[in-house]
Amino acid sequence: MTIFQDARKKGRRYFFVFYAALVFISFAFIAYGLYRGESGILLKKAIRICMECIGLG
């Protein structure tokens, strides 16, 4: 193996660790939002915006 191939493998490993951490943090924030009841608030806002777009609100 050359130095460049070894560095490329390390880069892939670090990228995978970073990606896995990002996915884990994303799911943690989604779970926290669901725990707080943010989904209902978000749905109400989405319905209000859609009603305003078509001129019913």
mmCIF file of the N, C-alpha and C atoms, coordinates in Angstrom:
data_MODEL
# 
_entry.id   MODEL 
# 
loop_
_atom_site.group_PDB 
_atom_site.id 
_atom_site.type_symbol 
_atom_site.label_atom_id 
_atom_site.label_alt_id 
_atom_site.label_comp_id 
_atom_site.label_asym_id 
_atom_site.label_entity_id 
_atom_site.label_seq_id 
_atom_site.pdbx_PDB_ins_code 
_atom_site.Cartn_x 
_atom_site.Cartn_y 
_atom_site.Cartn_z 
_atom_site.occupancy 
_atom_site.B_iso_or_equiv 
_atom_site.pdbx_formal_charge 
_atom_site.auth_seq_id 
_atom_site.auth_comp_id 
_atom_site.auth_asym_id 
_atom_site.auth_atom_id 
_atom_site.pdbx_PDB_model_num 
ATOM 1   N N  . MET A 1 1  ? 0.830   -1.187 0.000  1.00 0.00 ? 1  MET A N  1 
ATOM 2   C CA . MET A 1 1  ? 0.000   0.000  0.000  1.00 0.00 ? 1  MET A CA 1 
ATOM 3   C C  . MET A 1 1  ? 0.871   1.245  0.000  1.00 0.00 ? 1  MET A C  1 
ATOM 4   N N  . THR A 1 2  ? 0.409   2.216  -0.684 1.00 0.00 ? 2  THR A N  1 
ATOM 5   C CA . THR A 1 2  ? 1.130   3.479  -0.674 1.00 0.00 ? 2  THR A CA 1 
ATOM 6   C C  . THR A 1 2  ? 0.562   4.373  0.421  1.00 0.00 ? 2  THR A C  1 
ATOM 7   N N  . ILE A 1 3  ? 1.219   5.463  0.629  1.00 0.00 ? 3  ILE A N  1 
ATOM 8   C CA . ILE A 1 3  ? 0.780   6.414  1.647  1.00 0.00 ? 3  ILE A CA 1 
ATOM 9   C C  . ILE A 1 3  ? -0.585  6.990  1.286  1.00 0.00 ? 3  ILE A C  1 
ATOM 10  N N  . PHE A 1 4  ? -0.822  7.225  0.003  1.00 0.00 ? 4  PHE A N  1 
ATOM 11  C CA . PHE A 1 4  ? -2.084  7.828  -0.425 1.00 0.00 ? 4  PHE A CA 1 
ATOM 12  C C  . PHE A 1 4  ? -3.258  6.877  -0.225 1.00 0.00 ? 4  PHE A C  1 
ATOM 13  N N  . GLN A 1 5  ? -3.063  5.606  -0.486 1.00 0.00 ? 5  GLN A N  1 
ATOM 14  C CA . GLN A 1 5  ? -4.139  4.637  -0.292 1.00 0.00 ? 5  GLN A CA 1 
ATOM 15  C C  . GLN A 1 5  ? -4.493  4.514  1.183  1.00 0.00 ? 5  GLN A C  1 
ATOM 16  N N  . ASP A 1 6  ? -3.483  4.517  2.032  1.00 0.00 ? 6  ASP A N  1 
ATOM 17  C CA . ASP A 1 6  ? -3.729  4.438  3.469  1.00 0.00 ? 6  ASP A CA 1 
ATOM 18  C C  . ASP A 1 6  ? -4.490  5.677  3.957  1.00 0.00 ? 6  ASP A C  1 
ATOM 19  N N  . ALA A 1 7  ? -4.110  6.831  3.466  1.00 0.00 ? 7  ALA A N  1 
ATOM 20  C CA . ALA A 1 7  ? -4.786  8.073  3.850  1.00 0.00 ? 7  ALA A CA 1 
ATOM 21  C C  . ALA A 1 7  ? -6.223  8.078  3.347  1.00 0.00 ? 7  ALA A C  1 
ATOM 22  N N  . ARG A 1 8  ? -6.453  7.519  2.177  1.00 0.00 ? 8  ARG A N  1 
ATOM 23  C CA . ARG A 1 8  ? -7.808  7.473  1.625  1.00 0.00 ? 8  ARG A CA 1 
ATOM 24  C C  . ARG A 1 8  ? -8.702  6.594  2.496  1.00 0.00 ? 8  ARG A C  1 
ATOM 25  N N  . LYS A 1 9  ? -8.187  5.482  2.985  1.00 0.00 ? 9  LYS A N  1 
ATOM 26  C CA . LYS A 1 9  ? -8.979  4.617  3.850  1.00 0.00 ? 9  LYS A CA 1 
ATOM 27  C C  . LYS A 1 9  ? -9.298  5.306  5.170  1.00 0.00 ? 9  LYS A C  1 
ATOM 28  N N  . LYS A 1 10 ? -8.338  6.026  5.726  1.00 0.00 ? 10 LYS A N  1 
ATOM 29  C CA . LYS A 1 10 ? -8.589  6.766  6.961  1.00 0.00 ? 10 LYS A CA 1 
ATOM 30  C C  . LYS A 1 10 ? -9.645  7.845  6.733  1.00 0.00 ? 10 LYS A C  1 
ATOM 31  N N  . GLY A 1 11 ? -9.577  8.502  5.591  1.00 0.00 ? 11 GLY A N  1 
ATOM 32  C CA . GLY A 1 11 ? -10.564 9.535  5.277  1.00 0.00 ? 11 GLY A CA 1 
ATOM 33  C C  . GLY A 1 11 ? -11.959 8.964  5.181  1.00 0.00 ? 11 GLY A C  1 
ATOM 34  N N  . ARG A 1 12 ? -12.082 7.796  4.587  1.00 0.00 ? 12 ARG A N  1 
ATOM 35  C CA . ARG A 1 12 ? -13.394 7.161  4.499  1.00 0.00 ? 12 ARG A CA 1 
ATOM 36  C C  . ARG A 1 12 ? -13.915 6.788  5.876  1.00 0.00 ? 12 ARG A C  1 
ATOM 37  N N  . ARG A 1 13 ? -13.038 6.317  6.737  1.00 0.00 ? 13 ARG A N  1 
ATOM 38  C CA . ARG A 1 13 ? -13.456 5.942  8.083  1.00 0.00 ? 13 ARG A CA 1 
ATOM 39  C C  . ARG A 1 13 ? -13.928 7.170  8.847  1.00 0.00 ? 13 ARG A C  1 
ATOM 40  N N  . TYR A 1 14 ? -13.198 8.264  8.762  1.00 0.00 ? 14 TYR A N  1 
ATOM 41  C CA . TYR A 1 14 ? -13.606 9.488  9.450  1.00 0.00 ? 14 TYR A CA 1 
ATOM 42  C C  . TYR A 1 14 ? -14.917 10.026 8.888  1.00 0.00 ? 14 TYR A C  1 
ATOM 43  N N  . PHE A 1 15 ? -15.087 9.921  7.571  1.00 0.00 ? 15 PHE A N  1 
ATOM 44  C CA . PHE A 1 15 ? -16.333 10.365 6.958  1.00 0.00 ? 15 PHE A CA 1 
ATOM 45  C C  . PHE A 1 15 ? -17.494 9.525  7.462  1.00 0.00 ? 15 PHE A C  1 
ATOM 46  N N  . PHE A 1 16 ? -17.293 8.206  7.576  1.00 0.00 ? 16 PHE A N  1 
ATOM 47  C CA . PHE A 1 16 ? -18.356 7.331  8.071  1.00 0.00 ? 16 PHE A CA 1 
ATOM 48  C C  . PHE A 1 16 ? -18.701 7.657  9.517  1.00 0.00 ? 16 PHE A C  1 
ATOM 49  N N  . VAL A 1 17 ? -17.709 7.896  10.342 1.00 0.00 ? 17 VAL A N  1 
ATOM 50  C CA . VAL A 1 17 ? -17.957 8.237  11.745 1.00 0.00 ? 17 VAL A CA 1 
ATOM 51  C C  . VAL A 1 17 ? -18.705 9.560  11.837 1.00 0.00 ? 17 VAL A C  1 
ATOM 52  N N  . PHE A 1 18 ? -18.300 10.547 11.045 1.00 0.00 ? 18 PHE A N  1 
ATOM 53  C CA . PHE A 1 18 ? -18.976 11.841 11.031 1.00 0.00 ? 18 PHE A CA 1 
ATOM 54  C C  . PHE A 1 18 ? -20.420 11.684 10.567 1.00 0.00 ? 18 PHE A C  1 
ATOM 55  N N  . TYR A 1 19 ? -20.636 10.913 9.510  1.00 0.00 ? 19 TYR A N  1 
ATOM 56  C CA . TYR A 1 19 ? -21.979 10.692 8.978  1.00 0.00 ? 19 TYR A CA 1 
ATOM 57  C C  . TYR A 1 19 ? -22.857 9.978  10.004 1.00 0.00 ? 19 TYR A C  1 
ATOM 58  N N  . ALA A 1 20 ? -22.323 8.952  10.658 1.00 0.00 ? 20 ALA A N  1 
ATOM 59  C CA . ALA A 1 20 ? -23.087 8.213  11.660 1.00 0.00 ? 20 ALA A CA 1 
ATOM 60  C C  . ALA A 1 20 ? -23.449 9.118  12.841 1.00 0.00 ? 20 ALA A C  1 
ATOM 61  N N  . ALA A 1 21 ? -22.522 9.963  13.270 1.00 0.00 ? 21 ALA A N  1 
ATOM 62  C CA . ALA A 1 21 ? -22.799 10.885 14.374 1.00 0.00 ? 21 ALA A CA 1 
ATOM 63  C C  . ALA A 1 21 ? -23.871 11.893 13.971 1.00 0.00 ? 21 ALA A C  1 
ATOM 64  N N  . LEU A 1 22 ? -23.810 12.376 12.745 1.00 0.00 ? 22 LEU A N  1 
ATOM 65  C CA . LEU A 1 22 ? -24.800 13.336 12.262 1.00 0.00 ? 22 LEU A CA 1 
ATOM 66  C C  . LEU A 1 22 ? -26.188 12.710 12.205 1.00 0.00 ? 22 LEU A C  1 
ATOM 67  N N  . VAL A 1 23 ? -26.284 11.483 11.744 1.00 0.00 ? 23 VAL A N  1 
ATOM 68  C CA . VAL A 1 23 ? -27.572 10.788 11.694 1.00 0.00 ? 23 VAL A CA 1 
ATOM 69  C C  . VAL A 1 23 ? -28.105 10.558 13.106 1.00 0.00 ? 23 VAL A C  1 
ATOM 70  N N  . PHE A 1 24 ? -27.236 10.148 14.021 1.00 0.00 ? 24 PHE A N  1 
ATOM 71  C CA . PHE A 1 24 ? -27.656 9.917  15.410 1.00 0.00 ? 24 PHE A CA 1 
ATOM 72  C C  . PHE A 1 24 ? -28.172 11.204 16.050 1.00 0.00 ? 24 PHE A C  1 
ATOM 73  N N  . ILE A 1 25 ? -27.465 12.305 15.857 1.00 0.00 ? 25 ILE A N  1 
ATOM 74  C CA . ILE A 1 25 ? -27.889 13.589 16.419 1.00 0.00 ? 25 ILE A CA 1 
ATOM 75  C C  . ILE A 1 25 ? -29.219 14.030 15.811 1.00 0.00 ? 25 ILE A C  1 
ATOM 76  N N  . SER A 1 26 ? -29.392 13.800 14.520 1.00 0.00 ? 26 SER A N  1 
ATOM 77  C CA . SER A 1 26 ? -30.645 14.158 13.858 1.00 0.00 ? 26 SER A CA 1 
ATOM 78  C C  . SER A 1 26 ? -31.815 13.404 14.462 1.00 0.00 ? 26 SER A C  1 
ATOM 79  N N  . PHE A 1 27 ? -31.640 12.089 14.644 1.00 0.00 ? 27 PHE A N  1 
ATOM 80  C CA . PHE A 1 27 ? -32.718 11.298 15.250 1.00 0.00 ? 27 PHE A CA 1 
ATOM 81  C C  . PHE A 1 27 ? -32.973 11.717 16.692 1.00 0.00 ? 27 PHE A C  1 
ATOM 82  N N  . ALA A 1 28 ? -31.945 12.095 17.403 1.00 0.00 ? 28 ALA A N  1 
ATOM 83  C CA . ALA A 1 28 ? -32.121 12.542 18.780 1.00 0.00 ? 28 ALA A CA 1 
ATOM 84  C C  . ALA A 1 28 ? -32.955 13.827 18.823 1.00 0.00 ? 28 ALA A C  1 
ATOM 85  N N  . PHE A 1 29 ? -32.676 14.757 17.930 1.00 0.00 ? 29 PHE A N  1 
ATOM 86  C CA . PHE A 1 29 ? -33.455 15.996 17.902 1.00 0.00 ? 29 PHE A CA 1 
ATOM 87  C C  . PHE A 1 29 ? -34.891 15.747 17.454 1.00 0.00 ? 29 PHE A C  1 
ATOM 88  N N  . ILE A 1 30 ? -35.105 14.830 16.525 1.00 0.00 ? 30 ILE A N  1 
ATOM 89  C CA . ILE A 1 30 ? -36.466 14.494 16.105 1.00 0.00 ? 30 ILE A CA 1 
ATOM 90  C C  . ILE A 1 30 ? -37.233 13.875 17.263 1.00 0.00 ? 30 ILE A C  1 
ATOM 91  N N  . ALA A 1 31 ? -36.596 12.961 17.987 1.00 0.00 ? 31 ALA A N  1 
ATOM 92  C CA . ALA A 1 31 ? -37.247 12.326 19.141 1.00 0.00 ? 31 ALA A CA 1 
ATOM 93  C C  . ALA A 1 31 ? -37.572 13.357 20.217 1.00 0.00 ? 31 ALA A C  1 
ATOM 94  N N  . TYR A 1 32 ? -36.666 14.294 20.450 1.00 0.00 ? 32 TYR A N  1 
ATOM 95  C CA . TYR A 1 32 ? -36.903 15.339 21.441 1.00 0.00 ? 32 TYR A CA 1 
ATOM 96  C C  . TYR A 1 32 ? -38.088 16.221 21.032 1.00 0.00 ? 32 TYR A C  1 
ATOM 97  N N  . GLY A 1 33 ? -38.173 16.552 19.761 1.00 0.00 ? 33 GLY A N  1 
ATOM 98  C CA . GLY A 1 33 ? -39.295 17.349 19.278 1.00 0.00 ? 33 GLY A CA 1 
ATOM 99  C C  . GLY A 1 33 ? -40.621 16.620 19.410 1.00 0.00 ? 33 GLY A C  1 
ATOM 100 N N  . LEU A 1 34 ? -40.624 15.328 19.127 1.00 0.00 ? 34 LEU A N  1 
ATOM 101 C CA . LEU A 1 34 ? -41.843 14.541 19.294 1.00 0.00 ? 34 LEU A CA 1 
ATOM 102 C C  . LEU A 1 34 ? -42.229 14.446 20.766 1.00 0.00 ? 34 LEU A C  1 
ATOM 103 N N  . TYR A 1 35 ? -41.239 14.311 21.615 1.00 0.00 ? 35 TYR A N  1 
ATOM 104 C CA . TYR A 1 35 ? -41.491 14.244 23.059 1.00 0.00 ? 35 TYR A CA 1 
ATOM 105 C C  . TYR A 1 35 ? -42.141 15.536 23.566 1.00 0.00 ? 35 TYR A C  1 
ATOM 106 N N  . ARG A 1 36 ? -41.716 16.664 23.029 1.00 0.00 ? 36 ARG A N  1 
ATOM 107 C CA . ARG A 1 36 ? -42.260 17.955 23.463 1.00 0.00 ? 36 ARG A CA 1 
ATOM 108 C C  . ARG A 1 36 ? -43.599 18.287 22.818 1.00 0.00 ? 36 ARG A C  1 
ATOM 109 N N  . GLY A 1 37 ? -44.031 17.510 21.813 1.00 0.00 ? 37 GLY A N  1 
ATOM 110 C CA . GLY A 1 37 ? -45.304 17.768 21.153 1.00 0.00 ? 37 GLY A CA 1 
ATOM 111 C C  . GLY A 1 37 ? -45.202 18.770 20.027 1.00 0.00 ? 37 GLY A C  1 
ATOM 112 N N  . GLU A 1 38 ? -44.037 18.913 19.472 1.00 0.00 ? 38 GLU A N  1 
ATOM 113 C CA . GLU A 1 38 ? -43.832 19.890 18.402 1.00 0.00 ? 38 GLU A CA 1 
ATOM 114 C C  . GLU A 1 38 ? -44.515 19.478 17.096 1.00 0.00 ? 38 GLU A C  1 
ATOM 115 N N  . SER A 1 39 ? -44.806 18.193 16.925 1.00 0.00 ? 39 SER A N  1 
ATOM 116 C CA . SER A 1 39 ? -45.409 17.750 15.667 1.00 0.00 ? 39 SER A CA 1 
ATOM 117 C C  . SER A 1 39 ? -46.805 18.342 15.486 1.00 0.00 ? 39 SER A C  1 
ATOM 118 N N  . GLY A 1 40 ? -47.560 18.449 16.563 1.00 0.00 ? 40 GLY A N  1 
ATOM 119 C CA . GLY A 1 40 ? -48.893 19.046 16.475 1.00 0.00 ? 40 GLY A CA 1 
ATOM 120 C C  . GLY A 1 40 ? -48.834 20.518 16.113 1.00 0.00 ? 40 GLY A C  1 
ATOM 121 N N  . ILE A 1 41 ? -47.888 21.218 16.700 1.00 0.00 ? 41 ILE A N  1 
ATOM 122 C CA . ILE A 1 41 ? -47.709 22.643 16.397 1.00 0.00 ? 41 ILE A CA 1 
ATOM 123 C C  . ILE A 1 41 ? -47.312 22.827 14.940 1.00 0.00 ? 41 ILE A C  1 
ATOM 124 N N  . LEU A 1 42 ? -46.404 21.984 14.481 1.00 0.00 ? 42 LEU A N  1 
ATOM 125 C CA . LEU A 1 42 ? -45.950 22.069 13.094 1.00 0.00 ? 42 LEU A CA 1 
ATOM 126 C C  . LEU A 1 42 ? -47.087 21.790 12.127 1.00 0.00 ? 42 LEU A C  1 
ATOM 127 N N  . LEU A 1 43 ? -47.917 20.810 12.430 1.00 0.00 ? 43 LEU A N  1 
ATOM 128 C CA . LEU A 1 43 ? -49.048 20.487 11.561 1.00 0.00 ? 43 LEU A CA 1 
ATOM 129 C C  . LEU A 1 43 ? -50.039 21.646 11.501 1.00 0.00 ? 43 LEU A C  1 
ATOM 130 N N  . LYS A 1 44 ? -50.306 22.279 12.643 1.00 0.00 ? 44 LYS A N  1 
ATOM 131 C CA . LYS A 1 44 ? -51.220 23.425 12.653 1.00 0.00 ? 44 LYS A CA 1 
ATOM 132 C C  . LYS A 1 44 ? -50.684 24.570 11.802 1.00 0.00 ? 44 LYS A C  1 
ATOM 133 N N  . LYS A 1 45 ? -49.388 24.831 11.899 1.00 0.00 ? 45 LYS A N  1 
ATOM 134 C CA . LYS A 1 45 ? -48.796 25.904 11.098 1.00 0.00 ? 45 LYS A CA 1 
ATOM 135 C C  . LYS A 1 45 ? -48.834 25.570 9.620  1.00 0.00 ? 45 LYS A C  1 
ATOM 136 N N  . ALA A 1 46 ? -48.598 24.314 9.273  1.00 0.00 ? 46 ALA A N  1 
ATOM 137 C CA . ALA A 1 46 ? -48.621 23.910 7.864  1.00 0.00 ? 46 ALA A CA 1 
ATOM 138 C C  . ALA A 1 46 ? -50.022 24.053 7.285  1.00 0.00 ? 46 ALA A C  1 
ATOM 139 N N  . ILE A 1 47 ? -51.038 23.683 8.046  1.00 0.00 ? 47 ILE A N  1 
ATOM 140 C CA . ILE A 1 47 ? -52.415 23.820 7.574  1.00 0.00 ? 47 ILE A CA 1 
ATOM 141 C C  . ILE A 1 47 ? -52.757 25.287 7.391  1.00 0.00 ? 47 ILE A C  1 
ATOM 142 N N  . ARG A 1 48 ? -52.334 26.129 8.327  1.00 0.00 ? 48 ARG A N  1 
ATOM 143 C CA . ARG A 1 48 ? -52.628 27.559 8.231  1.00 0.00 ? 48 ARG A CA 1 
ATOM 144 C C  . ARG A 1 48 ? -51.968 28.170 6.991  1.00 0.00 ? 48 ARG A C  1 
ATOM 145 N N  . ILE A 1 49 ? -50.737 27.795 6.739  1.00 0.00 ? 49 ILE A N  1 
ATOM 146 C CA . ILE A 1 49 ? -50.031 28.339 5.578  1.00 0.00 ? 49 ILE A CA 1 
ATOM 147 C C  . ILE A 1 49 ? -50.717 27.887 4.288  1.00 0.00 ? 49 ILE A C  1 
ATOM 148 N N  . CYS A 1 50 ? -51.122 26.626 4.210  1.00 0.00 ? 50 CYS A N  1 
ATOM 149 C CA . CYS A 1 50 ? -51.784 26.142 3.001  1.00 0.00 ? 50 CYS A CA 1 
ATOM 150 C C  . CYS A 1 50 ? -53.119 26.839 2.788  1.00 0.00 ? 50 CYS A C  1 
ATOM 151 N N  . MET A 1 51 ? -53.856 27.083 3.858  1.00 0.00 ? 51 MET A N  1 
ATOM 152 C CA . MET A 1 51 ? -55.123 27.791 3.727  1.00 0.00 ? 51 MET A CA 1 
ATOM 153 C C  . MET A 1 51 ? -54.905 29.205 3.234  1.00 0.00 ? 51 MET A C  1 
ATOM 154 N N  . GLU A 1 52 ? -53.830 29.857 3.695  1.00 0.00 ? 52 GLU A N  1 
ATOM 155 C CA . GLU A 1 52 ? -53.546 31.204 3.229  1.00 0.00 ? 52 GLU A CA 1 
ATOM 156 C C  . GLU A 1 52 ? -53.139 31.218 1.766  1.00 0.00 ? 52 GLU A C  1 
ATOM 157 N N  . CYS A 1 53 ? -52.437 30.171 1.335  1.00 0.00 ? 53 CYS A N  1 
ATOM 158 C CA . CYS A 1 53 ? -51.970 30.110 -0.062 1.00 0.00 ? 53 CYS A CA 1 
ATOM 159 C C  . CYS A 1 53 ? -53.147 30.005 -1.036 1.00 0.00 ? 53 CYS A C  1 
ATOM 160 N N  . ILE A 1 54 ? -54.166 29.259 -0.666 1.00 0.00 ? 54 ILE A N  1 
ATOM 161 C CA . ILE A 1 54 ? -55.290 29.110 -1.593 1.00 0.00 ? 54 ILE A CA 1 
ATOM 162 C C  . ILE A 1 54 ? -56.385 30.147 -1.339 1.00 0.00 ? 54 ILE A C  1 
ATOM 163 N N  . GLY A 1 55 ? -56.172 31.009 -0.368 1.00 0.00 ? 55 GLY A N  1 
ATOM 164 C CA . GLY A 1 55 ? -57.075 32.146 -0.160 1.00 0.00 ? 55 GLY A CA 1 
ATOM 165 C C  . GLY A 1 55 ? -58.244 31.864 0.759  1.00 0.00 ? 55 GLY A C  1 
ATOM 166 N N  . LEU A 1 56 ? -58.158 30.867 1.612  1.00 0.00 ? 56 LEU A N  1 
ATOM 167 C CA . LEU A 1 56 ? -59.268 30.564 2.514  1.00 0.00 ? 56 LEU A CA 1 
ATOM 168 C C  . LEU A 1 56 ? -59.016 31.080 3.922  1.00 0.00 ? 56 LEU A C  1 
ATOM 169 N N  . GLY A 1 57 ? -57.816 31.578 4.205  1.00 0.00 ? 57 GLY A N  1 
ATOM 170 C CA . GLY A 1 57 ? -57.508 31.976 5.579  1.00 0.00 ? 57 GLY A CA 1 
ATOM 171 C C  . GLY A 1 57 ? -57.389 33.413 5.672  1.00 0.00 ? 57 GLY A C  1 
# 
